[in-house]
């Protein structure tokens, strides 16, 4: 049965107008057109139908009169023609189920590879054939003409990536119910010479031992060609460099020597190698080849002398270079490098050798080795293990020379503190020194004060190092001393070490106060209580031996013309008349507390702390307007004081 379905966008009622109602019917809802009876091409070969689609409830135009209901019209018509064909009896067929084409990989895109031909024994449209590539082969670089069957290249081929393609092509006839036939097609891609030979590296560096025999294999160089067959065959040749000294096998690429090489004469050679294929289109590549001649240990190290002598002073520090030994090797490369080794029973006697430079140096102090000899052997060798044939040795004798070294003080600085009233003969400090000379007479030394001994205040015992006082100290004149002491040994020549002794002199209360001025004046006829002067005193001692001071009049009388307050204010006690008395002398004392210690000689010392008002006296002269003041000597006062002290505690 013949069926046609009309697909509409809306729901329509469908009708058709024709005198062929006996052959066709249409579903008014779905638009499915179908036959009602068998058709015979020999009776009726063609049919023409008019089909109208309209909305529901819209009047139909069966009489073909125009009836407009609403605007615009909501119906449409279509004219349809049908040709009645013969029955499609046969499928397209191919003579062979498999077809093979061959094409070079450099075939241009758009070129025809081959033609597919099928046959169909039907007539008319049933026998018309159309060609196509099956869905799963559409990704391949080919297309086929729908009617011509020509297989065409649509993308470039590359034999090195894909050498053969397999695809299926179908042939479809034009029958109402189409029939198909299939054929398997194989496209073989043939190689062309489109790839040059390629070396694995653009530059090679190869080592070749010197003295290698002529014909020695240097290297097997290889190049590869992505092509195949004859296009991949490679020929090697030397085109530049030292081509007179090397040979290359044109087929295998094996490089061999034509001469014997000597490292000491020349070490580097180069070649330019060409790899060429022999295909129709000649392609080639170049590679740079470097041959480095390696040294062979032909010679051994040799010392010029079999015994070497060096000397060194015993007082040099560790690490001091005392000499250098050298062995020569006629090999020029690494095999000519010389290493030095020290061996023998005395190799640990304070010496070592630099294995590269051959410098011999000390590893510790040599003070205990004065005036001695140390012998050891040094071996010169090439790199690698010692074979006995690649070494030489020499005897090294080192003489350690004794030298008179200066005594060294046990301290670089001594510090002592002494009171300025210390008696002569008092020991201040003891210095000491060491002398490590091995000769007994050289390590004896004596001490001396070389500098800083102001006023010759100190002396040092040359043997014991005791520093003592030899003249009285006075802090007010010299508050500290910086003595430079020396220790000089008996060597030849003598050697001297030095140190410094700092002596700080501590203060004692040995200076009386002094008035800063000793005259004053007052006018006559001034009332009683007139201030004449405000006295001030100074003391050369340090705190706490500087005061504070108390002022008083010495031997005051009841009829004294002046009075003095303890803080030093001098005032009148009556009115003065210059014409009667023009000059007064007043003895003033400035005092401060000191402590006196009294001990006897028969018992354990007993300290009686007594407080003495130590007075500094001043005579003051007053000539009506002027007052003269003076202080007596402290020593006189203290002499008087001590003569009257008998172990008692009292105050003056």
C-alpha positions as CSV (number, residue, x, y, z in Angstrom):
1,X,0.0,0.0,0.0
2,X,1.2,3.5,-0.9
3,X,1.3,5.9,2.1
4,X,2.1,9.7,2.5
5,X,2.0,11.5,5.8
6,X,1.5,15.3,5.9
7,X,3.1,16.9,8.9
8,X,1.5,20.1,10.0
9,X,2.4,22.6,12.6
10,X,-1.1,22.8,13.9
11,X,-4.0,20.4,14.2
12,X,-5.8,20.7,10.8
13,X,-8.6,18.8,9.1
14,X,-7.2,17.6,5.7
15,X,-9.1,17.0,2.4
16,X,-8.2,16.3,-1.2
17,X,-10.0,17.1,-4.4
18,X,-9.7,14.6,-7.4
19,X,-11.6,12.1,-9.4
20,X,-9.2,9.5,-8.1
21,X,-11.0,8.8,-4.9
22,X,-11.0,5.1,-5.6
23,X,-7.2,4.9,-5.5
24,X,-6.3,7.2,-2.5
25,X,-7.6,8.1,1.0
26,X,-6.3,10.6,3.6
27,X,-6.7,10.6,7.3
28,X,-8.3,13.9,8.2
29,X,-6.5,14.1,11.5
30,X,-3.0,12.9,10.8
31,X,-2.7,13.7,7.1
32,X,-1.6,10.1,6.3
33,X,-2.2,9.6,2.5
34,X,-2.6,6.0,1.5
35,X,-3.7,3.9,-1.4
36,X,-7.0,2.1,-1.4
37,X,-6.2,-0.5,-4.1
38,X,-3.3,-1.8,-6.2
39,X,-1.8,0.4,-8.9
40,X,-0.9,-0.7,-12.4
41,X,1.6,1.4,-14.3
42,X,0.4,0.0,-17.6
43,X,-3.2,1.3,-16.9
44,X,-2.5,4.6,-15.1
45,X,1.1,5.8,-14.9
46,X,0.5,9.2,-13.3
47,X,-1.8,10.7,-10.7
48,X,-2.4,14.4,-9.8
49,X,-3.9,15.3,-6.4
50,X,-5.0,18.5,-4.7
51,X,-4.8,18.5,-0.8
52,X,-6.2,21.2,1.4
53,X,-5.3,21.7,5.1
54,X,-7.7,23.9,7.2
55,X,-8.5,24.6,10.8
56,X,-11.4,22.6,12.3
57,X,-14.9,24.1,11.7
58,X,-13.6,26.1,8.7
59,X,-15.8,25.5,5.6
60,X,-14.2,23.4,3.0
61,X,-13.8,24.5,-0.6
62,X,-15.2,21.4,-2.2
63,X,-16.9,23.4,-4.9
64,X,-13.8,25.5,-5.3
65,X,-15.8,28.6,-4.5
66,X,-14.2,31.2,-2.3
67,X,-15.7,31.4,1.1
68,X,-14.0,33.8,3.5
69,X,-14.6,33.3,7.2
70,X,-12.5,35.6,9.2
71,X,-9.4,37.4,8.0
72,X,-6.9,36.2,7.0
73,X,-7.9,32.8,5.5
74,X,-6.9,29.9,7.8
75,X,-6.4,27.2,5.2
76,X,-4.0,26.2,2.4
77,X,-3.7,23.8,-0.5
78,X,-1.0,21.8,-2.2
79,X,-0.8,20.1,-5.6
80,X,0.7,16.6,-5.6
81,X,1.8,14.4,-8.5
82,X,2.6,10.7,-8.4
83,X,4.4,8.5,-10.9
84,X,3.7,4.8,-10.7
85,X,7.0,2.9,-11.2
86,X,7.9,-0.7,-11.9
87,X,8.7,-3.0,-8.9
88,X,12.4,-2.5,-7.7
89,X,13.5,-6.1,-8.2
90,X,17.4,-6.0,-8.1
91,X,20.0,-4.5,-5.8
92,X,23.1,-2.7,-7.1
93,X,26.1,-5.1,-7.4
94,X,29.8,-5.0,-7.9
95,X,31.9,-7.3,-10.0
96,X,34.3,-7.9,-7.1
97,X,33.7,-7.7,-3.3
98,X,37.1,-6.1,-2.8
99,X,38.7,-3.2,-4.7
100,X,42.3,-2.0,-4.2
101,X,43.8,1.3,-5.2
102,X,47.5,2.4,-4.9
103,X,48.5,6.0,-4.7
104,X,51.8,7.8,-3.8
105,X,51.9,9.8,-0.6
106,X,52.6,13.0,-2.4
107,X,49.4,12.9,-4.4
108,X,47.8,16.4,-4.6
109,X,44.6,17.0,-2.7
110,X,41.6,16.8,-5.2
111,X,43.2,14.2,-7.3
112,X,41.2,11.1,-8.3
113,X,42.4,7.9,-6.8
114,X,40.1,5.5,-8.7
115,X,36.5,4.8,-9.9
116,X,33.9,2.6,-8.2
117,X,31.5,1.0,-10.6
118,X,28.3,-0.9,-9.7
119,X,25.5,-2.4,-11.9
120,X,21.6,-2.6,-11.4
121,X,19.5,-4.6,-13.8
122,X,16.3,-2.6,-13.0
123,X,15.2,0.1,-15.4
124,X,14.4,3.8,-14.8
125,X,14.8,5.2,-11.4
126,X,15.0,1.7,-9.9
127,X,18.2,1.2,-11.8
128,X,19.8,4.6,-11.1
129,X,22.7,4.2,-8.7
130,X,24.1,6.7,-6.1
131,X,27.4,6.1,-4.2
132,X,28.4,7.0,-0.7
133,X,31.0,6.2,2.0
134,X,29.7,4.4,5.0
135,X,29.2,6.5,8.2
136,X,32.0,4.9,10.1
137,X,34.5,5.8,7.3
138,X,33.6,9.4,6.9
139,X,36.7,10.6,8.9
140,X,39.1,9.2,6.2
141,X,40.8,11.5,3.8
142,X,38.6,10.5,0.8
143,X,35.3,11.4,-0.8
144,X,33.3,9.7,-3.6
145,X,31.1,11.2,-6.3
146,X,27.5,10.4,-5.7
147,X,26.8,9.6,-9.3
148,X,30.2,9.3,-10.8
149,X,31.7,6.9,-8.3
150,X,35.1,8.7,-8.5
151,X,37.2,8.2,-5.3
152,X,38.9,11.6,-4.6
153,X,41.7,12.6,-2.1
154,X,40.5,15.4,0.2
155,X,43.5,15.6,2.7
156,X,47.2,15.1,2.3
157,X,48.7,11.6,2.7
158,X,51.8,10.7,4.7
159,X,53.2,7.2,4.2
160,X,55.2,7.5,7.4
161,X,52.0,8.1,9.4
162,X,49.5,5.8,7.6
163,X,50.4,3.4,4.9
164,X,47.0,1.8,4.1
165,X,43.4,2.7,4.5
166,X,40.3,0.4,4.6
167,X,36.8,1.7,3.8
168,X,33.4,0.5,2.7
169,X,31.4,2.2,-0.2
170,X,27.7,1.6,-0.7
171,X,25.7,1.8,-3.9
172,X,22.0,2.7,-3.6
173,X,19.4,2.5,-6.4
174,X,16.6,5.0,-6.9
175,X,13.7,2.7,-6.2
176,X,10.8,3.7,-4.0
177,X,12.2,1.3,-1.5
178,X,15.9,1.7,-2.2
179,X,18.2,-1.3,-2.4
180,X,22.0,-1.2,-1.7
181,X,25.1,-3.0,-2.5
182,X,28.5,-2.8,-0.6
183,X,32.1,-3.1,-1.7
184,X,35.3,-3.1,0.4
185,X,37.9,-0.7,-0.8
186,X,41.6,-0.7,0.2
187,X,43.8,2.4,-0.5
188,X,47.5,1.6,-0.4
189,X,49.8,4.6,0.1
190,X,53.1,4.2,-1.5
191,X,56.3,5.8,-0.2
192,X,58.1,8.6,-1.9
193,X,61.5,10.0,-1.0
194,X,60.3,13.0,1.0
195,X,62.4,12.7,4.2
196,X,66.1,13.3,4.6
197,X,68.4,11.2,6.7
198,X,68.5,12.4,10.3
199,X,71.5,12.0,12.7
200,X,70.7,11.4,16.4
201,X,72.8,14.5,17.2
202,X,74.1,17.4,15.2
203,X,77.4,17.2,17.0
204,X,79.4,14.3,18.4
205,X,82.4,14.4,20.7
206,X,84.4,11.2,20.8
207,X,87.6,10.3,22.7
208,X,90.3,8.2,21.1
209,X,93.4,7.0,23.0
210,X,96.7,8.1,21.6
211,X,98.9,5.5,20.0
212,X,95.9,3.6,18.7
213,X,96.7,1.3,15.7
214,X,95.8,2.4,12.1
215,X,92.4,1.1,11.3
216,X,91.2,1.4,14.9
217,X,87.4,1.8,15.2
218,X,86.6,5.4,16.3
219,X,82.8,5.4,16.2
220,X,79.8,3.9,14.4
221,X,77.7,6.8,13.4
222,X,74.1,6.2,12.4
223,X,71.4,8.2,10.6
224,X,67.8,7.2,10.2
225,X,65.4,7.9,7.3
226,X,61.6,7.9,7.9
227,X,61.1,6.7,4.3
228,X,61.1,3.0,3.4
229,X,62.6,0.8,0.9
230,X,65.2,2.3,-1.4
231,X,64.2,5.7,-0.2
232,X,65.6,4.8,3.2
233,X,68.9,3.6,2.1
234,X,71.7,5.9,3.3
235,X,75.3,6.5,2.1
236,X,77.9,8.2,4.4
237,X,80.8,10.3,3.4
238,X,83.4,12.7,4.9
239,X,83.2,16.1,3.3
240,X,85.3,18.4,5.5
241,X,87.8,18.5,8.4
242,X,90.7,16.1,8.8
243,X,89.6,13.8,6.1
244,X,93.2,12.7,5.5
245,X,93.4,11.1,8.9
246,X,90.1,9.2,9.1
247,X,88.0,6.8,6.9
248,X,84.3,6.2,6.9
249,X,82.4,3.1,5.6
250,X,79.8,4.5,3.1
251,X,77.3,1.8,4.1
252,X,77.8,1.1,7.8
253,X,79.0,4.6,8.9
254,X,82.0,3.1,10.8
255,X,84.8,5.6,11.2
256,X,88.3,4.3,11.5
257,X,91.8,5.8,11.7
258,X,94.3,6.3,8.9
259,X,97.3,7.4,11.1
260,X,98.7,6.9,14.6
261,X,97.9,9.9,16.9
262,X,100.3,11.4,19.6
263,X,98.6,13.4,22.4
264,X,101.7,15.4,23.0
265,X,101.6,16.7,19.4
266,X,97.9,17.4,18.8
267,X,94.8,16.6,20.8
268,X,91.7,17.6,18.7
269,X,90.5,16.7,15.3
270,X,87.2,17.3,13.5
271,X,85.1,15.9,10.6
272,X,82.0,16.9,8.8
273,X,79.9,13.8,7.9
274,X,77.3,13.7,5.2
275,X,74.4,11.2,5.2
276,X,72.6,11.0,1.8
277,X,69.7,8.8,0.7
278,X,69.6,7.3,-2.8
279,X,66.0,7.8,-3.7
280,X,64.7,9.6,-6.7
281,X,65.0,12.9,-4.9
282,X,68.4,13.1,-3.2
283,X,68.1,14.4,0.3
284,X,71.0,14.7,2.9
285,X,71.9,15.8,6.4
286,X,75.2,16.9,8.0
287,X,76.8,16.3,11.4
288,X,79.8,17.7,13.0
289,X,82.2,15.2,14.5
290,X,85.0,16.0,17.1
291,X,87.7,13.5,18.0
292,X,89.6,14.2,21.2
293,X,92.8,12.3,21.5
294,X,93.2,11.1,25.1
295,X,96.5,10.8,26.9
296,X,98.0,7.5,27.6
297,X,100.4,7.2,30.5
298,X,103.6,6.8,28.6
299,X,105.9,8.5,31.2
300,X,106.3,8.4,35.0
301,X,107.0,11.3,37.3
302,X,110.7,11.9,38.0
303,X,112.4,14.0,40.8
304,X,115.5,15.9,39.7
305,X,117.2,15.1,43.0
306,X,117.0,12.1,45.2
307,X,117.6,14.1,48.4
308,X,116.3,17.5,49.3
309,X,117.2,19.7,52.3
310,X,115.0,22.4,54.0
311,X,115.4,24.3,57.2
312,X,112.9,26.1,59.4
313,X,113.0,28.0,62.7
314,X,111.3,26.3,65.6
315,X,109.1,29.3,66.4
316,X,107.1,29.4,63.1
317,X,103.3,29.0,63.5
318,X,101.5,25.9,62.2
319,X,100.8,26.0,58.5
320,X,104.1,27.7,57.6
321,X,105.4,26.5,54.2
322,X,109.0,25.5,54.5
323,X,109.7,24.4,50.9
324,X,108.3,22.9,47.7
325,X,109.3,19.8,45.8
326,X,108.6,19.1,42.1
327,X,108.6,16.0,40.0
328,X,108.2,16.3,36.2
329,X,106.2,14.0,33.9
330,X,106.4,14.3,30.1
331,X,102.8,13.3,29.6
332,X,100.8,16.4,28.7
333,X,97.3,15.5,29.6
334,X,95.7,14.2,32.8
335,X,98.1,11.3,32.8
336,X,100.9,13.8,33.3
337,X,99.4,15.2,36.5
338,X,101.6,14.5,39.5
339,X,100.4,13.8,43.1
340,X,102.6,13.8,46.1
341,X,102.4,11.6,49.1
342,X,104.6,11.6,52.3
343,X,105.5,8.2,53.8
344,X,108.0,6.9,56.3
345,X,108.2,6.5,60.1
346,X,108.6,10.2,60.7
347,X,105.8,11.5,58.5
348,X,103.9,12.6,61.6
349,X,106.7,14.7,63.1
350,X,104.9,18.0,62.5
351,X,105.1,18.2,58.7
352,X,102.7,17.5,55.8
353,X,102.8,17.9,52.0
354,X,100.2,19.4,49.7
355,X,99.4,16.5,47.4
356,X,98.8,18.8,44.4
357,X,101.4,21.6,44.7
358,X,104.1,19.7,46.5
359,X,104.5,22.4,49.2
360,X,105.7,21.1,52.6
361,X,104.2,22.9,55.6
362,X,104.2,22.6,59.4
363,X,101.2,21.1,61.1
364,X,102.0,22.0,64.7
365,X,104.5,23.9,66.9
366,X,108.2,22.8,66.5
367,X,109.4,24.3,69.8
368,X,110.2,20.9,71.2
369,X,112.3,20.1,68.1
370,X,114.9,22.8,68.2
371,X,118.3,21.9,66.8
372,X,117.1,18.6,65.3
373,X,116.6,16.9,62.0
374,X,113.6,15.1,60.6
375,X,113.8,12.8,57.6
376,X,110.9,11.5,55.5
377,X,110.2,10.3,52.0
378,X,107.9,11.8,49.4
379,X,106.3,9.7,46.6
380,X,105.4,11.2,43.2
381,X,102.6,9.3,41.4
382,X,100.2,9.7,38.5
383,X,96.4,9.4,38.9
384,X,95.0,6.0,39.7
385,X,96.4,3.1,41.7
386,X,100.1,2.7,42.3
387,X,101.6,0.0,40.1
388,X,105.2,0.5,40.9
389,X,106.1,1.6,37.4
390,X,104.4,5.0,37.5
391,X,106.1,6.4,40.7
392,X,109.3,8.0,41.9
393,X,110.5,9.0,45.4
394,X,112.9,11.3,47.1
395,X,114.3,11.8,50.6
396,X,113.4,15.1,52.3
397,X,115.5,16.3,55.3
398,X,114.2,19.2,57.4
399,X,116.5,20.9,59.9
400,X,114.7,22.7,62.8
401,X,116.8,25.6,63.8
402,X,116.7,26.7,67.5
403,X,116.1,30.4,68.0
404,X,116.3,32.5,71.2
405,X,112.7,33.4,72.0
406,X,111.7,36.2,74.3
407,X,110.3,35.4,77.7
408,X,106.5,35.7,77.7
409,X,104.7,37.3,80.7
410,X,101.9,35.3,82.2
411,X,99.7,38.4,81.8
412,X,99.7,41.1,79.2
413,X,98.5,43.6,81.8
414,X,98.8,43.8,85.6
415,X,96.7,46.2,87.8
416,X,97.3,47.1,91.5
417,X,95.9,49.7,93.9
418,X,98.1,51.3,96.6
419,X,97.4,53.9,99.3
420,X,99.4,57.1,99.0
421,X,100.6,56.7,102.6
422,X,102.1,53.3,102.0
423,X,105.6,53.2,103.5
424,X,108.7,52.7,101.5
425,X,109.5,49.0,100.9
426,X,105.8,48.0,100.6
427,X,105.3,45.2,97.9
428,X,102.9,46.3,95.2
429,X,102.6,43.2,92.9
430,X,104.6,40.3,91.6
431,X,105.0,39.7,87.9
432,X,106.1,36.4,86.3
433,X,107.2,35.2,82.8
434,X,108.0,31.9,81.0
435,X,110.8,31.2,78.5
436,X,110.4,28.0,76.4
437,X,113.9,27.9,75.0
438,X,115.4,24.5,75.2
439,X,118.9,25.8,76.0
440,X,119.0,26.2,79.7
441,X,121.1,29.4,79.7
442,X,118.6,31.0,77.3
443,X,115.6,30.5,79.5
444,X,117.1,32.4,82.4
445,X,115.9,36.1,82.5
446,X,115.8,39.2,84.7
447,X,113.1,41.9,85.2
448,X,113.5,45.6,84.8
449,X,111.2,48.7,84.8
450,X,111.8,50.3,81.4
451,X,109.3,53.2,81.3
452,X,106.6,55.0,83.3
453,X,108.4,55.1,86.7
454,X,107.7,58.7,87.5
455,X,109.7,60.1,90.4
456,X,111.5,56.7,90.6
457,X,108.7,55.6,92.9
458,X,109.0,51.9,92.3
459,X,111.6,49.2,91.8
460,X,111.3,45.5,90.6
461,X,113.4,42.6,92.0
462,X,115.2,41.4,88.9
463,X,114.9,37.7,89.9
464,X,111.6,37.4,91.8
465,X,109.6,40.1,89.8
466,X,108.3,41.7,93.0
467,X,107.4,45.4,92.4
468,X,107.9,47.5,95.6
469,X,107.7,51.2,96.6
470,X,111.1,53.0,96.9
471,X,109.9,56.6,97.4
472,X,106.9,58.1,99.1
473,X,103.7,58.4,97.0
474,X,101.6,61.5,96.7
475,X,98.2,61.0,95.0
476,X,97.8,64.8,94.7
477,X,100.9,64.8,92.4
478,X,100.7,61.4,90.7
479,X,97.4,59.6,90.9
480,X,98.4,56.6,88.8
481,X,101.4,54.9,87.2
482,X,101.7,53.0,83.9
483,X,104.9,51.0,84.2
484,X,106.5,49.1,81.3
485,X,108.3,46.0,82.6
486,X,110.7,43.9,80.6
487,X,112.0,40.4,81.0
488,X,115.3,39.9,79.2
489,X,117.0,36.5,78.8
490,X,120.6,35.5,78.5
491,X,120.4,34.4,74.9
492,X,122.7,35.5,72.1
493,X,121.5,38.0,71.2
494,X,119.3,38.6,74.2
495,X,115.5,38.5,73.7
496,X,113.1,40.7,75.7
497,X,109.4,40.4,76.5
498,X,107.3,43.2,77.9
499,X,104.2,43.8,79.9
500,X,102.4,46.7,81.5
501,X,101.7,47.3,85.2
502,X,99.0,49.9,86.1
503,X,99.3,51.2,89.7
504,X,96.4,53.3,91.0
505,X,97.2,55.5,94.1
506,X,94.4,55.7,96.6
507,X,93.7,59.0,98.5
508,X,94.3,59.5,102.3
509,X,93.4,62.5,104.3
510,X,96.8,64.2,104.3
511,X,96.0,67.8,103.3
512,X,94.7,70.5,105.6
513,X,91.9,72.8,104.4
514,X,93.0,76.2,103.0
515,X,91.0,79.4,103.0
516,X,90.3,80.6,99.6
517,X,91.2,84.2,100.7
518,X,93.0,85.7,103.8
519,X,92.1,89.3,104.0
520,X,88.9,91.3,104.5
521,X,87.9,94.9,105.3
522,X,85.3,96.7,107.3
523,X,84.5,100.4,107.6
524,X,84.9,102.2,110.9
525,X,81.8,103.3,113.0
526,X,79.8,100.2,111.7
527,X,77.3,98.9,114.2
528,X,78.0,95.6,116.1
529,X,77.1,92.5,114.1
530,X,78.4,93.9,110.8
531,X,79.4,91.0,108.4
532,X,83.0,91.3,107.6
533,X,83.4,88.2,105.3
534,X,82.0,84.8,104.4
535,X,84.9,82.4,104.6
536,X,85.4,79.5,102.2
537,X,88.0,76.7,102.3
538,X,89.4,74.0,99.9
539,X,91.1,70.7,100.3
540,X,93.3,68.8,97.8
541,X,92.1,65.4,99.1
542,X,89.3,63.5,97.5
543,X,85.9,62.8,98.9
544,X,85.2,61.9,101.7
545,X,88.4,63.6,102.9
546,X,87.3,67.0,101.7
547,X,85.0,68.2,104.4
548,X,82.4,69.5,105.1
549,X,84.3,72.2,107.0
550,X,83.6,73.9,110.4
551,X,85.0,77.4,111.1
552,X,86.1,78.8,114.5
553,X,88.4,81.4,116.0
554,X,91.5,80.1,117.7
555,X,92.0,81.3,121.2
556,X,89.1,83.7,121.2
557,X,88.9,86.2,124.2
558,X,85.9,87.7,125.8
559,X,86.9,91.1,124.5
560,X,87.5,89.9,121.0
561,X,86.4,92.4,118.3
562,X,85.1,89.6,116.1
563,X,83.0,86.5,116.2
564,X,82.9,83.6,113.7
565,X,79.9,81.3,113.0
566,X,80.6,77.6,112.4
567,X,79.6,78.0,108.7
568,X,82.3,80.7,108.2
569,X,80.5,84.1,108.7
570,X,82.9,86.6,110.4
571,X,81.0,89.5,112.1
572,X,82.0,92.5,114.4
573,X,81.3,92.5,118.1
574,X,81.6,96.3,118.5
575,X,82.0,99.5,116.6
576,X,85.5,100.3,115.3
577,X,87.5,103.6,115.3
578,X,90.3,103.5,112.8
579,X,92.1,106.3,114.5
580,X,92.5,104.1,117.6
581,X,93.1,100.7,116.0
582,X,93.6,100.3,112.3
583,X,94.8,96.6,112.0
584,X,93.5,93.4,113.5
585,X,95.0,89.9,113.2
586,X,92.6,87.0,113.7
587,X,93.6,83.3,113.8
588,X,90.9,81.2,112.1
589,X,90.6,77.4,112.0
590,X,88.7,75.4,109.4
591,X,88.1,71.9,110.8
592,X,86.7,68.5,109.7
593,X,86.4,65.2,111.5
594,X,89.2,62.6,111.1
595,X,89.6,59.2,112.8
596,X,92.7,58.5,114.8
597,X,93.7,54.9,115.8
598,X,95.9,54.4,118.8
599,X,97.4,51.0,119.6
600,X,99.9,49.7,122.1
601,X,102.8,47.4,121.5
602,X,102.2,44.9,124.3
603,X,98.8,43.5,123.5
604,X,96.8,42.6,120.5
605,X,96.0,45.8,118.6
606,X,93.0,47.7,120.1
607,X,91.5,50.3,117.8
608,X,90.2,53.3,119.7
609,X,88.2,55.3,117.2
610,X,88.4,59.0,118.3
611,X,87.1,61.9,116.5
612,X,89.5,64.8,116.2
613,X,88.5,68.2,114.9
614,X,91.4,68.7,112.6
615,X,91.9,72.5,112.4
616,X,93.4,74.4,109.6
617,X,94.6,77.7,111.2
618,X,94.7,81.1,109.6
619,X,95.9,84.4,111.0
620,X,93.7,87.3,110.0
621,X,94.9,90.8,110.1
622,X,92.4,93.6,110.2
623,X,93.6,97.2,109.5
624,X,90.3,98.8,110.2
625,X,89.2,97.9,106.7
626,X,91.3,94.9,106.1
627,X,91.3,91.4,107.7
628,X,94.3,89.1,107.0
629,X,93.7,85.3,107.5
630,X,96.3,82.4,107.5
631,X,96.4,78.7,108.1
632,X,99.3,76.8,110.0
633,X,100.8,73.7,108.6
634,X,98.9,70.5,109.0
635,X,102.0,68.6,110.0
636,X,102.6,70.9,113.0
637,X,99.1,70.4,114.2
638,X,99.3,66.6,113.8
639,X,102.6,66.5,115.6
640,X,101.1,68.3,118.5
641,X,98.1,66.0,118.4
642,X,100.1,62.8,118.4
643,X,102.4,63.9,121.1
644,X,99.4,64.3,123.3
645,X,97.5,61.1,122.3
646,X,98.0,58.2,124.8
647,X,95.4,55.7,123.7
648,X,92.5,57.8,124.8
649,X,89.5,59.0,122.9
650,X,89.0,62.8,122.9
651,X,88.1,65.7,120.7
652,X,90.0,69.0,120.1
